[in-house]
Amino acid sequence: MTDLTPPAKRPANPRFSSGPCAKIPGYSLDMLADAPLGRSHRAAVGKAKLKEAIDLTREILGIPADYRIGIVPASDTGAVEMAMWSLLGQRGVEMLAWESFGEGWVTDVVKQLKLDATVRKAPYGQIVDFAQVDFDKDVVFTWNGTTSGVRLPNGDAIPANRQGLTICDATSAAFAMDLPWDKLDVTTFSWQKVLGGEGAHGMLILSPRAVERLETYTPAWPLPKIFRLTAKGKLIEGIFQGETINTPSMLANEDYLVALKWAKSIGGLPALIARANANAQVVWDFCAANPWIANLAEDPATASTTSVCLKFTDPRVTDGEAFAKAVAKRIEKAGAGFDLGAYRDAPPGLRIWCGSTVETSDVQALMPWIAHAFHAEIAALSQAA
C-alpha cells in the first residue's frame, strides 16, 4: 500500500465517538427483551431492575458497602450539578479545570452559585498541580478530561485526612480506570461512556462523609426538586435503592444492565481496564511511529486511555482546524471511522474513543486510515498551493 492508496481493511465497528460510545461487542436490541416496558418504575419489577443496576455497579467497580449509589436524571451533568448545589457553600471551594467540562463546573460555581472559589486551570494537554491544592476546602475536578485526553494518574495527591469533600466527575473514567474510592467523596458518571449505555441517566456515588454533609448542612440557595437529596434533615434513602427522583427509562436501564452483565462476564473491572489500556496503546504506538501526529497529553503519565486526543504536528499544516476536519471527514466518508473530530472547544485534531467496549482489532484497523487520510490531505494542500 502506498500512502495515497486506501487501506484494504476497515474496522468491523467504525464507531469511535466519545459519547454516546460504542455498544458492547455483539450487541443486539434483542438483548433488551426483558425490559419491563409499560410498567411503573415504582412497581416491584421496576424497582428490582433499578436496584439490580445499582448492585451490579457496586460489585464491578468495587464501591465500598457504606457508600450510597443513586440513579439520577440528566446524565453526568445532572449528577455533578446535584452534588455541587447540595453540598457546596459550607467551607471554601477549589475548582480544578483542564478541559471544557471542568470549565463548565467553574462557571456554575462562580457565576451561578456565586461562591468565592479558588480556581486552578491548566491548558489542554496538562493537568493542574495537585500539590498546590488545599484539600481542607471542597475540591471539584474531573478525573479524566474527555475533551482533552488527560487524566489524573492516581489519587496519591489527595490526603486521607482531608477536611473538605472531593467531588469528582469520573464520567469517562469509571469502568476503565482504577478509582480510589477512599479518596473520593462524591463521584459521578453517565451510562453512555465506558459501557456504551444510553444517555439521560447519571450515577451519583456518595461517601459517608458526603452523606454527613448533606444531613448537617443546608445551602443558602433554594434547591429545585430534582436536586433534593434530603428530607427533614435526613438522606432520602430510597433514591439509593432504586426509587429515582423522576421517571427513568426502563429500556435504558435494561441496556445498562446488559452492559454490566457483559462486563462481569469478561472478568469485571480488571478486564475492562486491560481492554482500554490495550486500545490506547495501539494509538500511542502509532503516534510514536509517525512524527506528524502526537498525543495532546504532554506527560505520558497523564495520558487518557479512553478519550485519546491527538494533534497534527506537521509544519505543512497551517490551518489546523480545517485540516483536522478534512481528515476526519475523509475517514468517515470511507466508512472507516465515525465521530473522530476533536471536541468543539478543544485544540484542533482527532479524538479516538478507546474505552472498554471497543475492540482492539478495530483500533488497529483504524490507524492505517488515519495515515491515509493525513497523506491524502497533505497532497491536496500541495495541489492547492
PEDARA-V266531 format. One line per field, one symbol per residue. phi: phi as a letter, one per 30 degrees, with the letter a starting at -180 (. if undefined). psi: psi as a letter, one per 20 degrees, with the letter a starting at -180 (. if undefined). burial: b if it has 16 or more other ideal C-beta (glycine too) atoms within 10 Angstrom, else e. A space follows every 10 residues. Layout:
phi=???
psi=???
burial=???
This chain:
phi=.decceddcc edbddbddkd ceddeidbdd dcdddddicd dcdedddddd ddddddeddd didedcccbb cbdiideddd deddddcdjd bebcccbbad ddddddeddd ccdhddcdcc bbdejbbddd dcdcddcdbc acdbddccib bddacedcdd cdcdccccdc dcceibbdcd ddcccbbbac ddcdcidddi cccbccdedd dededbbcdd cdcdedcdcb bhibeddeec bjcddbdddd dddddddedd ddeddckiee ddddddeddd dedddddddb dcbbddddce dcddcccdcb bdcddddccd dddddddddd ddddicacic dddecdeelc bcdcddddde ddddddeddd dddddddddd ddddd
psi=prhjpqqhpq phojokqjpq rprqpjqqhh ijhjpmqjqp iirghghggg hhggghgggh ikpqhjqqpq prrkbhgggg gggghhhqih rrpppppkah hhhhhggggg hgilqmqppp qqrpirrroi iipojirppp rqgpohiikq rphrjhioqh kqhrqpoook hjgpiiqopn hiiphppqrq hjdhjkarri prpopprhhg ggghiipoqi qqpqhiipiq pkjqpnhhhj jjnqgaoroh ghhhgggggg hgghhijbgh hgghgggggh hggghgghio ijqqphphoh hjpqjfnopq qpjpiiohnh ghgghhghgg gghikipqli qqqhirqqbq oopkriipph hhghhhghhg gghghhhghh ghhi.
burial=eeeeeebeeb bebbbbbbbb bbbbeebeee bbeebbeeee beeeebbebb ebbbebbbeb bebeeebbbb bbbbbbbbbb bbbbbbbbbe ebbbbbbbbb bbbbbbebbe eebebebeeb ebebbbbbeb eebebebbbb bbbbbbbbbb bbeebeebee ebebbbbbbb bbbbbbbebe bebbbbbbbb bbbbbbbbbe bbbbbbbeeb bebbeeeeee eeeeeebebb eeeebbeebb bbbbbeebbb ebbbbbbbbb ebbeeeebbe ebbebbbbbb ebbbebbeee eebbbbbbee ebbbbbbbbb bbeeeebeeb eebbbbbbeb bbeeebbbbb bbbeebbbbb bbbbbbbbbb ebbbbbbbbb bbbbbbbbee beeee
